[in-house]
Amino acid sequence: MKALPDTWPQLPKNLCIFFDVWQSAREQNDGQIPYRQQLGLQHLRALTSRLMIYERTAPGEIIVNMAGTALDSQFGDNLSGASIHDIASAKAAKAFIAFHDALLDHPAAGHASDILQTKTGKRIRVEYLILPLLNRDGNRVLIASMSEIVTAGYGMPSGEARLRLTYEELQHARHLDLGYGVPDYSFQIPIKTPQES
């Protein structure tokens, strides 16, 4: 496995494997951001169940282009084709889009840790590694996100639990340097107002 860049935090094994596959695809593309088809899903094997590919389709709009089966199960729905607005609160969707727009506009990786809550109140901790991809036309509009679910102290929700992104318990979200620097951007965590309580 390739070493992570020195400025990056330590990542769980599966996120390191994901970066390794992405970095190999980048090397095949002369060191540039790789195309989606170069990602080599066959190399990710069992990890594909935790892979989400997002696509920026218009300003202010990101959709789920592809979702792994484990993610579909945890969200209780087939997420492919869903808008981020369908699976996140309004504030979280706005913050999600801004973070991922910055990552695409100034190519960088993203790392986040969040505690997701189901509609029934069950909580799980999820860590993400987020990497940019090119579509078949060479446009940087795709985002590959691999998640690592930490169940210790949280537990796994059933498929009926229906997760939703709110960022109410977001632990951190930051951009990581891929050799181009990082965007001049600071993630704004949405604050829950008294009217939303």
Salt bridges, closest charged atoms under 4 A:
ASP20 OD1 - LYS2 NZ 3.78
ASP101 OD1 - ARG56 NH1 3.13
ASP105 OD1 - ARG56 NH1 2.95
GLU127 OE2 - HIS111 NE2 2.74
GLU127 OE1 - ARG125 NH2 3.61
GLU168 OE1 - LYS192 NZ 3.76
GLU169 OE1 - ARG123 NH2 2.59
GLU196 OE1 - LYS91 NZ 3.34
